[in-house]
Amino acid sequence: MDEKTYFDLLRIVTPLITKQDTKMREAITPHEKLTATLRYLSTGRTMEDLKFSTRISPQTLGRIIPETCSAIVKALNDYCKVPNTAEEWKQIAQEYGKKNGISPTA
Protein backbone atom coordinates (compact mmCIF):
# COMPACT_ATOMS: atom_id res chain seq x y z
CA MET A 1 0.00 0.00 0.00
CA ASP A 2 1.46 3.34 -0.92
CA GLU A 3 1.53 6.31 1.46
CA LYS A 4 -1.31 8.20 -0.23
CA THR A 5 -3.63 5.20 -0.08
CA TYR A 6 -2.75 4.65 3.58
CA PHE A 7 -3.56 8.24 4.52
CA ASP A 8 -6.79 8.15 2.49
CA LEU A 9 -7.84 5.02 4.36
CA LEU A 10 -6.81 6.55 7.68
CA ARG A 11 -8.90 9.64 6.95
CA ILE A 12 -11.93 7.49 6.18
CA VAL A 13 -11.73 5.18 9.22
CA THR A 14 -10.58 7.72 11.82
CA PRO A 15 -14.11 8.78 12.86
CA LEU A 16 -15.03 5.11 13.36
CA ILE A 17 -12.04 4.09 15.50
CA THR A 18 -11.27 7.21 17.54
CA LYS A 19 -11.62 6.83 21.31
CA GLN A 20 -11.46 9.42 24.08
CA ASP A 21 -8.46 9.81 26.39
CA THR A 22 -9.19 9.13 30.03
CA LYS A 23 -7.58 10.31 33.24
CA MET A 24 -5.98 6.88 33.56
CA ARG A 25 -4.42 6.66 30.06
CA GLU A 26 -4.25 8.12 26.59
CA ALA A 27 -6.26 6.37 23.90
CA ILE A 28 -4.50 4.45 21.15
CA THR A 29 -4.51 6.70 18.10
CA PRO A 30 -6.30 5.76 14.88
CA HIS A 31 -2.90 5.79 13.16
CA GLU A 32 -1.55 3.19 15.61
CA LYS A 33 -4.69 1.06 15.29
CA LEU A 34 -4.68 1.09 11.50
CA THR A 35 -0.95 0.42 11.31
CA ALA A 36 -1.19 -2.53 13.72
CA THR A 37 -4.19 -3.95 11.84
CA LEU A 38 -2.58 -3.68 8.42
CA ARG A 39 0.65 -5.18 9.77
CA TYR A 40 -1.32 -8.07 11.26
CA LEU A 41 -3.26 -8.68 8.05
CA SER A 42 -0.26 -8.40 5.75
CA THR A 43 2.28 -10.43 7.74
CA GLY A 44 0.20 -13.06 9.48
CA ARG A 45 2.28 -12.51 12.62
CA THR A 46 0.74 -13.40 15.95
CA MET A 47 -0.51 -10.72 18.28
CA GLU A 48 2.09 -11.88 20.78
CA ASP A 49 4.77 -11.13 18.17
CA LEU A 50 3.18 -7.83 17.10
CA LYS A 51 3.32 -6.46 20.64
CA PHE A 52 7.02 -5.74 20.18
CA SER A 53 6.70 -3.67 17.02
CA THR A 54 3.47 -1.92 17.98
CA ARG A 55 4.05 -1.47 21.73
CA ILE A 56 0.43 -2.59 22.26
CA SER A 57 -0.48 -5.60 24.42
CA PRO A 58 -1.76 -8.75 22.71
CA GLN A 59 -5.04 -8.42 24.64
CA THR A 60 -5.57 -4.91 23.32
CA LEU A 61 -4.53 -5.95 19.80
CA GLY A 62 -7.14 -8.71 20.03
CA ARG A 63 -9.75 -6.04 20.60
CA ILE A 64 -8.62 -3.28 18.23
CA ILE A 65 -7.80 -5.42 15.18
CA PRO A 66 -11.37 -6.77 14.73
CA GLU A 67 -12.74 -3.30 15.54
CA THR A 68 -10.51 -1.71 12.91
CA CYS A 69 -11.32 -4.41 10.33
CA SER A 70 -15.03 -3.75 10.86
CA ALA A 71 -14.41 -0.02 10.45
CA ILE A 72 -12.52 -0.61 7.20
CA VAL A 73 -15.34 -2.74 5.82
CA LYS A 74 -17.94 -0.18 6.87
CA ALA A 75 -15.92 2.75 5.50
CA LEU A 76 -15.22 1.09 2.16
CA ASN A 77 -18.76 -0.13 1.72
CA ASP A 78 -19.50 2.99 -0.33
CA TYR A 79 -16.58 2.16 -2.63
CA CYS A 80 -17.15 -1.57 -3.06
CA LYS A 81 -20.52 -2.97 -4.04
CA VAL A 82 -21.09 -6.53 -2.89
CA PRO A 83 -23.37 -8.57 -5.16
CA ASN A 84 -26.72 -9.57 -3.71
CA THR A 85 -27.84 -12.24 -6.16
CA ALA A 86 -26.32 -15.31 -7.80
CA GLU A 87 -26.74 -13.61 -11.18
CA GLU A 88 -24.67 -10.62 -10.07
CA TRP A 89 -21.92 -12.99 -8.86
CA LYS A 90 -21.95 -14.81 -12.21
CA GLN A 91 -21.66 -11.49 -14.07
CA ILE A 92 -18.63 -10.51 -11.98
CA ALA A 93 -17.04 -13.94 -12.52
CA GLN A 94 -17.50 -13.61 -16.29
CA GLU A 95 -15.97 -10.12 -16.34
CA TYR A 96 -13.06 -11.30 -14.20
CA GLY A 97 -12.51 -14.27 -16.51
CA LYS A 98 -12.47 -12.03 -19.58
CA LYS A 99 -9.97 -9.62 -18.02
CA ASN A 100 -7.66 -12.44 -16.88
CA GLY A 101 -8.00 -14.88 -19.77
CA ILE A 102 -9.80 -17.52 -17.72
CA SER A 103 -12.56 -19.50 -19.34
CA PRO A 104 -15.64 -20.36 -17.26
CA THR A 105 -15.81 -23.91 -15.92
CA ALA A 106 -19.55 -24.19 -15.34
N, C-alpha and C positions, 0 to 999 in steps of 0.2 A: 504494500500500500504506500503510495507516495504521500508526501507531507501535506499537500493541498487536500487530498481525499480524507486524510486523517482529521485535519482541522474542520473540514466540512461536516464529517460525521460527529465530531465532538460538539460542534455548534448545535447540531440537530438533537443529540441525546442529552445535552447538559440539563435542560429543564426537567427531564424525566428522572435523572439520577442525582440531582443536587440535594444534599441534606444540610440541616442547620448545625452549626457549631454549638456545643454545650459548654457549661462551666467546667465539666470534667475533662473534655477533650475536644480537639478540632476535628471536624468531619473530614473524611477522605474526599479529596477533590474529584470532580468528574474526569479530569485528565488522568489521575492515578487509576481510577476505576476502569476507564476505557483502555488504558495502556495495559493493565494487568489482564483484562479480559481478552484483548487481542493477542497478547503474548501466550495466554493459556490456550486459546483456540488454534493459534498457528504453530505452536511447538509441541503440544501434547504433554508438556511437563506436568508433574503433579503439583498440587497446591502446596504440599510440603516443600517441594523444590523451589517453587515460585516465591516463597516467603523471603528468600535471600535477596532476590533481585528487585522485589517490589517493596520490601520492608513492611509487609502487611501479613498478619497472622493467617495460617491456613483456615481457621474457623471463619474469619472475616472474609477471606477470599471465597469460601464456600457460600457465603451469603451474597456478596456483591457481583460475582461472575454471572449467576443466573439472573439477577436483577438487571444487570447491564445488557445481557443477551436479550431479555424481554424488551428492554427499552430500544435496542437496536431494531428488533423486529417491528415494534410499534412505530418507530420513527420512519423506517423505510417502507412501511406499508403503503404510503402514498406514491412511492417510486416503483414498487414492484407489485404487479397485479397477480394474484394467485388464482388459477383457474378454479371454477366452481363445478364444472360438469365434465363428464368423460370426453365429450366431444371437444371441449376446449383443450384438454390435455392431449388428445390425438392431434389437433391442429398444431400445437406447440411442438410435439414430437416430429411431425412431418417437416415443419420449418427448420428445426434443429438438424434433422437428417439431410435436408437439402443443403444447408450451409456447410455441413461437415462431411459431405459425401458418404453418408450412411444410408443404406437402403432399408426400408421398413421390413421387419420380420413377420409381422402379423397382419 
